Amino acid sequence: MADNSTQIEQYRAGKDKVLGFFVGQVMKATQGKANPKVVNQLLTKKLKG
């Protein structure tokens, strides 16, 4: 997330579609092995907190 501060600011400014970008990055890093629903929940918590 530290490498994507611009996208974090966009998300916090109300652009919820950026969340898909982060989910995609996690799925890419885990080679598709992560559960997208869980990733989505964790990222939402992390980004709002």
PQR file of N, CA, C, O and H, with PARSE charges and radii, in Angstrom:
ATOM      1  N   MET A   1       0.819  -1.185   0.000 -0.4000 1.5000
ATOM      2  CA  MET A   1       0.000   0.000   0.000 -0.0000 2.0000
ATOM      3  C   MET A   1       0.866   1.253   0.000  0.5500 1.7000
ATOM      4  O   MET A   1       0.450   2.299  -0.499 -0.5500 1.4000
ATOM      5  N   ALA A   2       2.045   1.150   0.548 -0.4000 1.5000
ATOM      6  CA  ALA A   2       2.928   2.315   0.604 -0.0000 2.0000
ATOM      7  C   ALA A   2       3.321   2.781  -0.793  0.5500 1.7000
ATOM      8  O   ALA A   2       3.586   3.965  -1.002 -0.5500 1.4000
ATOM      9  H   ALA A   2       2.382   0.301   0.953  0.4000 1.0000
ATOM     10  N   ASP A   3       3.361   1.864  -1.742 -0.4000 1.5000
ATOM     11  CA  ASP A   3       3.733   2.215  -3.109 -0.0000 2.0000
ATOM     12  C   ASP A   3       2.591   2.866  -3.885  0.5500 1.7000
ATOM     13  O   ASP A   3       2.798   3.366  -4.990 -0.5500 1.4000
ATOM     14  H   ASP A   3       3.146   0.903  -1.572  0.4000 1.0000
ATOM     15  N   ASN A   4       1.394   2.862  -3.315 -0.4000 1.5000
ATOM     16  CA  ASN A   4       0.210   3.336  -4.028 -0.0000 2.0000
ATOM     17  C   ASN A   4      -0.517   4.431  -3.267  0.5500 1.7000
ATOM     18  O   ASN A   4      -1.740   4.391  -3.132 -0.5500 1.4000
ATOM     19  H   ASN A   4       1.226   2.456  -2.417  0.4000 1.0000
ATOM     20  N   SER A   5       0.218   5.394  -2.776 -0.4000 1.5000
ATOM     21  CA  SER A   5      -0.391   6.457  -1.972 -0.0000 2.0000
ATOM     22  C   SER A   5      -1.398   7.290  -2.767  0.5500 1.7000
ATOM     23  O   SER A   5      -2.368   7.794  -2.199 -0.5500 1.4000
ATOM     24  H   SER A   5       1.211   5.427  -2.885  0.4000 1.0000
ATOM     25  N   THR A   6      -1.178   7.437  -4.067 -0.4000 1.5000
ATOM     26  CA  THR A   6      -2.114   8.188  -4.901 -0.0000 2.0000
ATOM     27  C   THR A   6      -3.477   7.504  -4.920  0.5500 1.7000
ATOM     28  O   THR A   6      -4.510   8.162  -4.794 -0.5500 1.4000
ATOM     29  H   THR A   6      -0.391   7.028  -4.528  0.4000 1.0000
ATOM     30  N   GLN A   7      -3.477   6.191  -5.078 -0.4000 1.5000
ATOM     31  CA  GLN A   7      -4.734   5.452  -5.098 -0.0000 2.0000
ATOM     32  C   GLN A   7      -5.414   5.477  -3.740  0.5500 1.7000
ATOM     33  O   GLN A   7      -6.642   5.495  -3.662 -0.5500 1.4000
ATOM     34  H   GLN A   7      -2.638   5.657  -5.181  0.4000 1.0000
ATOM     35  N   ILE A   8      -4.629   5.476  -2.671 -0.4000 1.5000
ATOM     36  CA  ILE A   8      -5.210   5.556  -1.329 -0.0000 2.0000
ATOM     37  C   ILE A   8      -5.940   6.879  -1.161  0.5500 1.7000
ATOM     38  O   ILE A   8      -7.051   6.914  -0.634 -0.5500 1.4000
ATOM     39  H   ILE A   8      -3.632   5.461  -2.735  0.4000 1.0000
ATOM     40  N   GLU A   9      -5.328   7.956  -1.602 -0.4000 1.5000
ATOM     41  CA  GLU A   9      -5.963   9.272  -1.507 -0.0000 2.0000
ATOM     42  C   GLU A   9      -7.232   9.327  -2.357  0.5500 1.7000
ATOM     43  O   GLU A   9      -8.229   9.920  -1.944 -0.5500 1.4000
ATOM     44  H   GLU A   9      -4.425   7.928  -2.030  0.4000 1.0000
ATOM     45  N   GLN A  10      -7.201   8.718  -3.532 -0.4000 1.5000
ATOM     46  CA  GLN A  10      -8.384   8.682  -4.388 -0.0000 2.0000
ATOM     47  C   GLN A  10      -9.510   7.935  -3.690  0.5500 1.7000
ATOM     48  O   GLN A  10     -10.659   8.377  -3.718 -0.5500 1.4000
ATOM     49  H   GLN A  10      -6.391   8.236  -3.867  0.4000 1.0000
ATOM     50  N   TYR A  11      -9.190   6.803  -3.062 -0.4000 1.5000
ATOM     51  CA  TYR A  11     -10.209   6.021  -2.352 -0.0000 2.0000
ATOM     52  C   TYR A  11     -10.808   6.833  -1.218  0.5500 1.7000
ATOM     53  O   TYR A  11     -12.026   6.870  -1.048 -0.5500 1.4000
ATOM     54  H   TYR A  11      -8.257   6.444  -3.040  0.4000 1.0000
ATOM     55  N   ARG A  12      -9.969   7.470  -0.460 -0.4000 1.5000
ATOM     56  CA  ARG A  12     -10.447   8.260   0.678 -0.0000 2.0000
ATOM     57  C   ARG A  12     -11.216   9.502   0.233  0.5500 1.7000
ATOM     58  O   ARG A  12     -11.983  10.072   1.009 -0.5500 1.4000
ATOM     59  H   ARG A  12      -8.979   7.440  -0.598  0.4000 1.0000
ATOM     60  N   ALA A  13     -11.013   9.917  -1.007 -0.4000 1.5000
ATOM     61  CA  ALA A  13     -11.749  11.063  -1.559 -0.0000 2.0000
ATOM     62  C   ALA A  13     -13.105  10.626  -2.104  0.5500 1.7000
ATOM     63  O   ALA A  13     -13.871  11.457  -2.590 -0.5500 1.4000
ATOM     64  H   ALA A  13     -10.390   9.455  -1.638  0.4000 1.0000
ATOM     65  N   GLY A  14     -13.407   9.344  -2.029 -0.4000 1.5000
ATOM     66  CA  GLY A  14     -14.726   8.868  -2.425 -0.0000 2.0000
ATOM     67  C   GLY A  14     -14.766   8.018  -3.683  0.5500 1.7000
ATOM     68  O   GLY A  14     -15.848   7.610  -4.106 -0.5500 1.4000
ATOM     69  H   GLY A  14     -12.784   8.668  -1.634  0.4000 1.0000
ATOM     70  N   LYS A  15     -13.639   7.742  -4.285 -0.4000 1.5000
ATOM     71  CA  LYS A  15     -13.604   6.917  -5.497 -0.0000 2.0000
ATOM     72  C   LYS A  15     -13.486   5.447  -5.096  0.5500 1.7000
ATOM     73  O   LYS A  15     -12.389   4.892  -5.037 -0.5500 1.4000
ATOM     74  H   LYS A  15     -12.760   8.073  -3.941  0.4000 1.0000
ATOM     75  N   ASP A  16     -14.627   4.835  -4.825 -0.4000 1.5000
ATOM     76  CA  ASP A  16     -14.663   3.455  -4.333 -0.0000 2.0000
ATOM     77  C   ASP A  16     -14.162   2.441  -5.354  0.5500 1.7000
ATOM     78  O   ASP A  16     -13.756   1.343  -4.973 -0.5500 1.4000
ATOM     79  H   ASP A  16     -15.518   5.286  -4.872  0.4000 1.0000
ATOM     80  N   LYS A  17     -14.181   2.775  -6.620 -0.4000 1.5000
ATOM     81  CA  LYS A  17     -13.739   1.835  -7.656 -0.0000 2.0000
ATOM     82  C   LYS A  17     -12.250   1.525  -7.549  0.5500 1.7000
ATOM     83  O   LYS A  17     -11.783   0.522  -8.088 -0.5500 1.4000
ATOM     84  H   LYS A  17     -14.511   3.667  -6.930  0.4000 1.0000
ATOM     85  N   VAL A  18     -11.507   2.376  -6.860 -0.4000 1.5000
ATOM     86  CA  VAL A  18     -10.071   2.153  -6.681 -0.0000 2.0000
ATOM     87  C   VAL A  18      -9.824   0.901  -5.832  0.5500 1.7000
ATOM     88  O   VAL A  18      -8.751   0.301  -5.899 -0.5500 1.4000
ATOM     89  H   VAL A  18     -11.886   3.191  -6.422  0.4000 1.0000
ATOM     90  N   LEU A  19     -10.806   0.519  -5.049 -0.4000 1.5000
ATOM     91  CA  LEU A  19     -10.676  -0.686  -4.238 -0.0000 2.0000
ATOM     92  C   LEU A  19     -10.397  -1.900  -5.131  0.5500 1.7000
ATOM     93  O   LEU A  19      -9.631  -2.787  -4.756 -0.5500 1.4000
ATOM     94  H   LEU A  19     -11.678   1.006  -4.995  0.4000 1.0000
ATOM     95  N   GLY A  20     -11.012  -1.933  -6.292 -0.4000 1.5000
ATOM     96  CA  GLY A  20     -10.772  -3.013  -7.249 -0.0000 2.0000
ATOM     97  C   GLY A  20      -9.314  -3.085  -7.668  0.5500 1.7000
ATOM     98  O   GLY A  20      -8.776  -4.170  -7.889 -0.5500 1.4000
ATOM     99  H   GLY A  20     -11.635  -1.213  -6.596  0.4000 1.0000
ATOM    100  N   PHE A  21      -8.680  -1.932  -7.775 -0.4000 1.5000
ATOM    101  CA  PHE A  21      -7.253  -1.895  -8.108 -0.0000 2.0000
ATOM    102  C   PHE A  21      -6.448  -2.618  -7.030  0.5500 1.7000
ATOM    103  O   PHE A  21      -5.578  -3.433  -7.336 -0.5500 1.4000
ATOM    104  H   PHE A  21      -9.117  -1.051  -7.595  0.4000 1.0000
ATOM    105  N   PHE A  22      -6.742  -2.314  -5.775 -0.4000 1.5000
ATOM    106  CA  PHE A  22      -6.013  -2.943  -4.670 -0.0000 2.0000
ATOM    107  C   PHE A  22      -6.277  -4.442  -4.591  0.5500 1.7000
ATOM    108  O   PHE A  22      -5.361  -5.225  -4.338 -0.5500 1.4000
ATOM    109  H   PHE A  22      -7.449  -1.652  -5.526  0.4000 1.0000
ATOM    110  N   VAL A  23      -7.522  -4.840  -4.806 -0.4000 1.5000
ATOM    111  CA  VAL A  23      -7.841  -6.269  -4.804 -0.0000 2.0000
ATOM    112  C   VAL A  23      -7.050  -6.958  -5.916  0.5500 1.7000
ATOM    113  O   VAL A  23      -6.509  -8.046  -5.720 -0.5500 1.4000
ATOM    114  H   VAL A  23      -8.267  -4.204  -5.011  0.4000 1.0000
ATOM    115  N   GLY A  24      -6.987  -6.329  -7.058 -0.4000 1.5000
ATOM    116  CA  GLY A  24      -6.218  -6.880  -8.170 -0.0000 2.0000
ATOM    117  C   GLY A  24      -4.744  -7.028  -7.846  0.5500 1.7000
ATOM    118  O   GLY A  24      -4.116  -8.018  -8.220 -0.5500 1.4000
ATOM    119  H   GLY A  24      -7.426  -5.444  -7.217  0.4000 1.0000
ATOM    120  N   GLN A  25      -4.196  -6.047  -7.154 -0.4000 1.5000
ATOM    121  CA  GLN A  25      -2.780  -6.108  -6.774 -0.0000 2.0000
ATOM    122  C   GLN A  25      -2.521  -7.268  -5.808  0.5500 1.7000
ATOM    123  O   GLN A  25      -1.511  -7.963  -5.920 -0.5500 1.4000
ATOM    124  H   GLN A  25      -4.706  -5.243  -6.851  0.4000 1.0000
ATOM    125  N   VAL A  26      -3.441  -7.472  -4.862 -0.4000 1.5000
ATOM    126  CA  VAL A  26      -3.292  -8.580  -3.915 -0.0000 2.0000
ATOM    127  C   VAL A  26      -3.417  -9.912  -4.643  0.5500 1.7000
ATOM    128  O   VAL A  26      -2.642 -10.837  -4.396 -0.5500 1.4000
ATOM    129  H   VAL A  26      -4.262  -6.908  -4.772  0.4000 1.0000
ATOM    130  N   MET A  27      -4.391 -10.006  -5.536 -0.4000 1.5000
ATOM    131  CA  MET A  27      -4.578 -11.250  -6.275 -0.0000 2.0000
ATOM    132  C   MET A  27      -3.349 -11.546  -7.145  0.5500 1.7000
ATOM    133  O   MET A  27      -2.945 -12.700  -7.284 -0.5500 1.4000
ATOM    134  H   MET A  27      -5.020  -9.255  -5.736  0.4000 1.0000
ATOM    135  N   LYS A  28      -2.770 -10.513  -7.718 -0.4000 1.5000
ATOM    136  CA  LYS A  28      -1.562 -10.677  -8.526 -0.0000 2.0000
ATOM    137  C   LYS A  28      -0.404 -11.158  -7.654  0.5500 1.7000
ATOM    138  O   LYS A  28       0.341 -12.056  -8.046 -0.5500 1.4000
ATOM    139  H   LYS A  28      -3.099  -9.575  -7.605  0.4000 1.0000
ATOM    140  N   ALA A  29      -0.257 -10.565  -6.484 -0.4000 1.5000
ATOM    141  CA  ALA A  29       0.841 -10.923  -5.582 -0.0000 2.0000
ATOM    142  C   ALA A  29       0.698 -12.350  -5.042  0.5500 1.7000
ATOM    143  O   ALA A  29       1.693 -13.029  -4.791 -0.5500 1.4000
ATOM    144  H   ALA A  29      -0.863  -9.836  -6.166  0.4000 1.0000
ATOM    145  N   THR A  30      -0.540 -12.791  -4.870 -0.4000 1.5000
ATOM    146  CA  THR A  30      -0.772 -14.134  -4.336 -0.0000 2.0000
ATOM    147  C   THR A  30      -1.019 -15.154  -5.444  0.5500 1.7000
ATOM    148  O   THR A  30      -1.377 -16.300  -5.175 -0.5500 1.4000
ATOM    149  H   THR A  30      -1.349 -12.239  -5.075  0.4000 1.0000
ATOM    150  N   GLN A  31      -0.829 -14.731  -6.679 -0.4000 1.5000
ATOM    151  CA  GLN A  31      -1.034 -15.581  -7.850 -0.0000 2.0000
ATOM    152  C   GLN A  31      -2.440 -16.170  -7.875  0.5500 1.7000
ATOM    153  O   GLN A  31      -2.638 -17.325  -8.253 -0.5500 1.4000
ATOM    154  H   GLN A  31      -0.539 -13.800  -6.898  0.4000 1.0000
ATOM    155  N   GLY A  32      -3.421 -15.350  -7.462 -0.4000 1.5000
ATOM    156  CA  GLY A  32      -4.821 -15.749  -7.511 -0.0000 2.0000
ATOM    157  C   GLY A  32      -5.268 -16.677  -6.408  0.5500 1.7000
ATOM    158  O   GLY A  32      -6.380 -17.203  -6.463 -0.5500 1.4000
ATOM    159  H   GLY A  32      -3.260 -14.412  -7.156  0.4000 1.0000
ATOM    160  N   LYS A  33      -4.437 -16.895  -5.410 -0.4000 1.5000
ATOM    161  CA  LYS A  33      -4.764 -17.852  -4.355 -0.0000 2.0000
ATOM    162  C   LYS A  33      -5.549 -17.241  -3.196  0.5500 1.7000
ATOM    163  O   LYS A  33      -6.120 -17.971  -2.386 -0.5500 1.4000
ATOM    164  H   LYS A  33      -3.534 -16.469  -5.365  0.4000 1.0000
ATOM    165  N   ALA A  34      -5.586 -15.920  -3.109 -0.4000 1.5000
ATOM    166  CA  ALA A  34      -6.300 -15.263  -2.011 -0.0000 2.0000
ATOM    167  C   ALA A  34      -7.801 -15.285  -2.289  0.5500 1.7000
ATOM    168  O   ALA A  34      -8.232 -15.308  -3.442 -0.5500 1.4000
ATOM    169  H   ALA A  34      -5.123 -15.326  -3.767  0.4000 1.0000
ATOM    170  N   ASN A  35      -8.572 -15.278  -1.238 -0.4000 1.5000
ATOM    171  CA  ASN A  35     -10.027 -15.217  -1.351 -0.0000 2.0000
ATOM    172  C   ASN A  35     -10.412 -13.754  -1.601  0.5500 1.7000
ATOM    173  O   ASN A  35     -10.203 -12.916  -0.725 -0.5500 1.4000
ATOM    174  H   ASN A  35      -8.222 -15.259  -0.301  0.4000 1.0000
ATOM    175  N   PRO A  36     -10.965 -13.429  -2.764 -0.5600 1.5000
ATOM    176  CA  PRO A  36     -11.271 -12.033  -3.094  0.2800 2.0000
ATOM    177  C   PRO A  36     -12.229 -11.366  -2.107  0.5500 1.7000
ATOM    178  O   PRO A  36     -12.110 -10.171  -1.837 -0.5500 1.4000
ATOM    179  N   LYS A  37     -13.167 -12.125  -1.577 -0.4000 1.5000
ATOM    180  CA  LYS A  37     -14.124 -11.559  -0.615 -0.0000 2.0000
ATOM    181  C   LYS A  37     -13.404 -11.125   0.662  0.5500 1.7000
ATOM    182  O   LYS A  37     -13.654 -10.037   1.180 -0.5500 1.4000
ATOM    183  H   LYS A  37     -13.263 -13.096  -1.796  0.4000 1.0000
ATOM    184  N   VAL A  38     -12.522 -11.965   1.160 -0.4000 1.5000
ATOM    185  CA  VAL A  38     -11.763 -11.658   2.366 -0.0000 2.0000
ATOM    186  C   VAL A  38     -10.805 -10.495   2.104  0.5500 1.7000
ATOM    187  O   VAL A  38     -10.667  -9.598   2.935 -0.5500 1.4000
ATOM    188  H   VAL A  38     -12.319 -12.850   0.739  0.4000 1.0000
ATOM    189  N   VAL A  39     -10.152 -10.516   0.955 -0.4000 1.5000
ATOM    190  CA  VAL A  39      -9.236  -9.433   0.587 -0.0000 2.0000
ATOM    191  C   VAL A  39      -9.988  -8.111   0.559  0.5500 1.7000
ATOM    192  O   VAL A  39      -9.501  -7.099   1.062 -0.5500 1.4000
ATOM    193  H   VAL A  39     -10.264 -11.245   0.279  0.4000 1.0000
ATOM    194  N   ASN A  40     -11.172  -8.125  -0.030 -0.4000 1.5000
ATOM    195  CA  ASN A  40     -11.992  -6.926  -0.120 -0.0000 2.0000
ATOM    196  C   ASN A  40     -12.333  -6.389   1.270  0.5500 1.7000
ATOM    197  O   ASN A  40     -12.231  -5.187   1.517 -0.5500 1.4000
ATOM    198  H   ASN A  40     -11.568  -8.947  -0.439  0.4000 1.0000
ATOM    199  N   GLN A  41     -12.736  -7.273   2.167 -0.4000 1.5000
ATOM    200  CA  GLN A  41     -13.088  -6.869   3.535 -0.0000 2.0000
ATOM    201  C   GLN A  41     -11.880  -6.290   4.271  0.5500 1.7000
ATOM    202  O   GLN A  41     -11.981  -5.250   4.922 -0.5500 1.4000
ATOM    203  H   GLN A  41     -12.819  -8.249   1.966  0.4000 1.0000
ATOM    204  N   LEU A  42     -10.747  -6.965   4.162 -0.4000 1.5000
ATOM    205  CA  LEU A  42      -9.540  -6.506   4.862 -0.0000 2.0000
ATOM    206  C   LEU A  42      -9.058  -5.163   4.324  0.5500 1.7000
ATOM    207  O   LEU A  42      -8.666  -4.284   5.091 -0.5500 1.4000
ATOM    208  H   LEU A  42     -10.665  -7.810   3.633  0.4000 1.0000
ATOM    209  N   LEU A  43      -9.090  -5.010   3.010 -0.4000 1.5000
ATOM    210  CA  LEU A  43      -8.655  -3.744   2.411 -0.0000 2.0000
ATOM    211  C   LEU A  43      -9.584  -2.597   2.797  0.5500 1.7000
ATOM    212  O   LEU A  43      -9.126  -1.486   3.065 -0.5500 1.4000
ATOM    213  H   LEU A  43      -9.409  -5.724   2.387  0.4000 1.0000
ATOM    214  N   THR A  44     -10.873  -2.864   2.825 -0.4000 1.5000
ATOM    215  CA  THR A  44     -11.816  -1.820   3.211 -0.0000 2.0000
ATOM    216  C   THR A  44     -11.539  -1.346   4.626  0.5500 1.7000
ATOM    217  O   THR A  44     -11.535  -0.144   4.891 -0.5500 1.4000
ATOM    218  H   THR A  44     -11.244  -3.766   2.608  0.4000 1.0000
ATOM    219  N   LYS A  45     -11.307  -2.283   5.538 -0.4000 1.5000
ATOM    220  CA  LYS A  45     -10.963  -1.921   6.923 -0.0000 2.0000
ATOM    221  C   LYS A  45      -9.685  -1.109   6.978  0.5500 1.7000
ATOM    222  O   LYS A  45      -9.618  -0.075   7.643 -0.5500 1.4000
ATOM    223  H   LYS A  45     -11.311  -3.260   5.324  0.4000 1.0000
ATOM    224  N   LYS A  46      -8.674  -1.586   6.274 -0.4000 1.5000
ATOM    225  CA  LYS A  46      -7.356  -0.949   6.287 -0.0000 2.0000
ATOM    226  C   LYS A  46      -7.418   0.459   5.692  0.5500 1.7000
ATOM    227  O   LYS A  46      -6.822   1.384   6.245 -0.5500 1.4000
ATOM    228  H   LYS A  46      -8.728  -2.426   5.735  0.4000 1.0000
ATOM    229  N   LEU A  47      -8.112   0.632   4.603 -0.4000 1.5000
ATOM    230  CA  LEU A  47      -8.169   1.918   3.931 -0.0000 2.0000
ATOM    231  C   LEU A  47      -8.990   2.952   4.693  0.5500 1.7000
ATOM    232  O   LEU A  47      -8.698   4.146   4.636 -0.5500 1.4000
ATOM    233  H   LEU A  47      -8.596  -0.119   4.154  0.4000 1.0000
ATOM    234  N   LYS A  48     -10.006   2.497   5.397 -0.4000 1.5000
ATOM    235  CA  LYS A  48     -10.842   3.445   6.155 -0.0000 2.0000
ATOM    236  C   LYS A  48     -10.213   3.800   7.484  0.5500 1.7000
ATOM    237  O   LYS A  48     -10.493   4.859   8.046 -0.5500 1.4000
ATOM    238  H   LYS A  48     -10.243   1.527   5.443  0.4000 1.0000
ATOM    239  N   GLY A  49      -9.367   2.921   7.989 -0.4000 1.5000
ATOM    240  CA  GLY A  49      -8.764   3.118   9.298 -0.0000 2.0000
ATOM    241  C   GLY A  49      -7.598   3.993   9.216  0.5500 1.7000
ATOM    242  O   GLY A  49      -6.961   4.269  10.232 -0.5500 1.4000
ATOM    243  H   GLY A  49      -9.140   2.061   7.533  0.4000 1.0000
TER
END
